[in-house]
Amino acid sequence: MKLSIEDMSCEGCARSVTRAIQRLDPAAEVVVDRLGGTAEVTTAANGEALLAALAQAGYPSQILSR
């Protein structure tokens, strides 16, 4: 699934996004495009749970595609 992620401005932010997703699903594969403000995520977790985890980490997000 492809996510649009707000407020991701540095490599530290990209790592925080990855950690937030992998806390929810340790087996998740996450490829972050910091400059594009997106992440491609392969996970067993549902989209709404991902959005909630990212929001809690301080990165409001939207699902662009599943």
N, C-alpha and C positions, 0 to 999 in steps of 0.2 A: 504494500500500500504506500502511496506517496502522500506525505504530509507537508503542509505549509506551516512554518514555525516562525512566530514573531520574536523579536528581541534577541536574535542569535547573532552576535556581532564579533565573536572571537573564537579561537580554538578551545578555550576553556568552556565557552557556552556549548560548543559542539560536543565536548566530552560530557558535560552535564546532561545534555539531551540524550546522549547514548546511554548514560548510567540510569537515567529515569526510566527509559524504555526497558533496559535489561534488568532493572529491579522487578519490574512487572513480569517479564519473561526472560530469564537468564539465557535461553537459547536463541533469542531474537538476533537477527542480522540487521545491522543498522549502517547505512551509508549516508553520511551527512554532507550536504552541499551548503556550507556556511554562507558563501557569497550569494547563492541563489535563494537562501532561506528555506530550503526544503530538506527532507530526509526520505529515503526509500527504506521501508521497513518490511522485513519478512518475519512474521510472528504468528503464534497461535492465539495471542491475546486479541480481544475484539477492539475495534476502533474507538469506541466510546471510553473504554478503560485506558487506552493510550492517551487520548485527549485529556482525560482527568489527571493522569500521572504527570503529563507535561505541564498542565496548568498549575498543579501543585508545586512543581519545580520552578515555576516562574516563566514558563514559555507557552503562552496561549497558542493554540494550533488549530488547523482545520484539515480535514481529509480532502485531498484533491482527487485521488482515485484509489480504488481498492484493488 
